[in-house]
Amino acid sequence: MEEAQQIIDRYERALPLAVEVMAGNTIQNDTGSGISPLAAAQQITRQMGLEDRMTSIRPSRALQGRDGVQIYMENLNLMELLQLFENLKNQAGLQIVSGNLNKRLDNPQLVDLSLVLAR
């Protein structure tokens, strides 16, 4: 029964993020706006201890010429993915412009992630 509740809790956390990504809408957040999107994304991954899973990070131009960042990460589990999305939005003030998740063939419980983020 406890495991079922954990799954429900994860779903409840993931659903609003998924709806936001699919709709392409996010609330503009000024947190972290004093630094570039690239530096903000690096800071979040460092704070979360996920630097070793980042395979690439580079500046990018997002929609309407906004400054953005493109990141590629590997071997993320569901909880790490949810926390990453929440931290990028709430702490860094970044919104997801586009993204792609690929389930790993060697471990289906993990995903590889590519994101374009902008402020």
JOLIN-V175609 format. One record per backbone hydrogen bond with DSSP energy under -1.0 kcal/mol. CO is the residue of the C=O (numbers start at 0). NH is the residue of the N-H. If there is no record, write none. Layout:
co nh
CO NH
CO NH
This chain:
co nh
0 4
1 5
2 6
3 7
4 8
5 9
6 10
7 11
8 12
9 13
10 14
13 17
14 18
15 19
16 20
17 21
18 22
19 23
19 24
29 32
31 34
35 39
36 40
37 41
38 42
39 43
40 44
41 45
42 46
43 47
44 49
45 48
49 52
50 53
52 73
55 71
57 69
59 67
61 64
62 65
65 61
66 118
67 59
68 116
69 57
70 114
71 54
71 55
72 112
75 110
76 80
77 81
78 82
79 83
80 84
81 85
82 86
83 87
84 88
85 89
86 90
86 91
87 93
94 117
97 115
99 113
101 111
106 109
109 103
110 75
111 101
112 72
113 99
114 70
115 96
115 97
116 68
117 94
